[in-house]
Amino acid sequence: MKKIILFFSVLLFKAPFMFGQVVPQGYLVNPLYQTITIGTQVWMKYNLDVTLYQNGDPIEGADIAFNRTTTTHAWCYYDHNAAFNATYGKLYNGYAVNDARNVCPIGFRVPTDADFNTLATYIGGASNGFMLRQADPGLWTTPTSNSNDTYSFTALPGGYMGNANSSSNMFGFGYFWTSTPISGGGSTNYVYYLSHNYGGIRAATTFVLEGGVSVRCIHQ
């Protein structure tokens, strides 16, 4: 009988981009297809879509999580409709974002206010946010303002879920948590956002931790 020898090749990347190992969240980010380098920063190209922290603990997914009275870390689909997930990812409340267990995959973290400022500086200023928007007009409400995705950041308009379990601005606005508390002793974090009808990227201070928006992770 002939002996059949099977050879398996495993593609390994320098840590933290290493495959072939078991991780609590179930996967590691593929740097060839899932990240983009902009200046000195490495960003994930897609909105976060996980249900576990880095250590394997679950992030609660529940319709009742996004309300005024709970401080439970949680995620949900926009308008609780799973059909949005494949394109726009999940929405996370601020308690999940602030949890020390880290919602982002191994090697990544939630960006800070300073990270978004660095990004804006590199693209020539906050007024050039349109260069970060996914250019497919079918994914944004029209009219759009010069979306061209110059840097392949592929920002998507995932909308938000309010703390009264309301949904708003899908297709029109993309919102992204930071891990930075707002200045002046506020009880929430900065949220950066892009809109279909103006070109800039701006910081908001009015979102509450009980509400949910997208997360775009950055390499540690």
N, C-alpha and C positions, 0 to 999 in steps of 0.2 A: 504494500500500500504506500502510495506517495504521501509524503508529509507536505502539508500545505501550511506555509508560514505567512501569516498576515502581518503587515507592517502598518502601524498607525503613526501618523505625524501629528504632532500637537504644536500649534503655533503659540509661542509664548512671547509676551511683551514684558518689558521692564516694568516692575511694580510702580504704580498700582494697576497698570493695564495688563494684568496677567489672567490668562484663561486656563481652563483645565483644573480649577479648584472649586470646591463647594463653598458658597458664601450664603449667609442667612437670607439675603434678599433674593437669592436664586440666580443672580447673574452679575457679571461685571460689564462695565461700559466698553464697547468696542471703539477704540480711538479712530479707526479708519472710517467709520460710517456714522458714529453717533456724537462726535465732537467737532468743534471748529475752533481754530486758533485765531484770535483777533488781538494783534499787538502781542503783549506779554501774557495774555489771558487765554485759558482753554475753557470753553463753555460747552455744555451739552447742547445739541442742536434741537432737542425736542423737550416739550413740557414733561415734567415728572409724572410717572405713571407707576407707582408702587403702593403696596398695602402693608409693607413691613418696614420697620426701622433697620438700621445696619446690623443690629444685634439679633434680628429675627423676631423681636416683639411686634405684635400687630398694631397697626394704626386703625382705629375704629372706623368702620364705614357704616354710617347710619343716617337716615333722613332726619332724625330728631337732633342730630349733633349740632347743626348750625342754627342756634337760637340764642336768645339773650341771656339765658340763665345757666348755660353749661360752660364749663371750662375743660371739657374732655377733648383731648387731641383727636382730630378726625379728618377724614377725607370724604368727598362725595363726587358724583357726576354732576355736571351742570344740569340744573333743573331735574336732577335725579333720573336723567335719561342716559342709559349706557351707550346709546348710539353715538354720542359725542366723544366717547373715550378714545377710540382708535386714532382720531386726528388731533384732538385738543388735550388729551391727557386728563388727569384728575385735578380737582380743586382741593386745597388743603386749608384748614383754618390756622390761625396764628399760633395756637397752642401746639399743634403738630410741628410747625416750623421752628418753634423755640425749644423744642424738646432736645435735651442733650444727647439722645440716642441717634439723632441725625436721620432725617428723612431721605437724604441723598445717597446714591450708591457709594460703595467703597472708593475712596480716592477723591470724592467730591463733597461739597458742602453748600448750604444756602448762601447766596452772595450777600455781601454787606452793602450799605449805602455807598461806601468808598469804592467798591467794585463797580457799581453802575456809573459812578462819576468817572472812573478810569476809562470805562468803555465809551462813555459819551465824549470824553476828551479825545480818544483815539480816532473816532469817526468824524472829528472836526467840530464837535459841539453838540449840545443837547437838541438843537434845532434840526439836526440831521438824523433824527430817530427813524425817519422813513427808510433809511438805508438798512435797517434791521428787520423790517417787516417782510414776511413771506410774500413773494411777488404774485402768487396765484390769485387773480381777482375773484375766483369762485369761493375763496375762503374768507374774504373780507367784505363787509357791507360796502356798496358803492354809493357815492363816488369815493375813491381812495385818493390820497394825496401822495403821488410820486413813489409808491411802494416799488422798490427795486431789489431789495435783499442783497445789496452790494457785498456784504460780509458773510453771507450764508448763515446768518443767525437764525433765520426762519421763525421770527416772532409770529405767534398765532393769536387770534382774538378769542380767547377762551371765556371771556365774560367773568362774572363773579356771582357768588351766592351770598346774600345778605344774612345778617344775624336774626332776621325774622323769617328765615327759610324762603326768602324771595330770590328770584333769579333775574339778572339783567345784563344787557350789553354783549351777549354772545354775538359774534361776527363783527362787532363794531370796535371793541376795545380788548387789548391784551394787557392783563395785570400780572405783576410778578412780585412776590414777597421778597423782602430783604430780612436779614436777621438783626438789623439795627433798630433799636428803639428810637422813636422820634425824640428830638431834642426838646428840652423844657420839661422833662419829667412826665411825658405822656404815657398812656397805658397800652400803646400799640406800636407797631413797627412801620417804617417807611415802606410804601408800595410804589413801584415804578410802573408806568403804563404808557401804551401807545394807542393811538386812535386812528380810525380809517379816514377821518376828515381833517387832520392836521399833521404836520410833519415831525413834530418834536417828540422827545421822550421826557417824561416829567415824573416828579416824585409827588405822591399824595400822602397826607397825614391824617385822613379822615376815616380810613378803614379800621374796623375793630377786630380784635383777635378772634372773636366768635365767628366772623365771616370767612368765606373761602375764596381764594384766587389761585392762580397757577404758580408753580415753582420752576425756575430754570436754574439748574445747579451749575456751579463753577468748580474747576479743579482746585484741590487744596494746595 
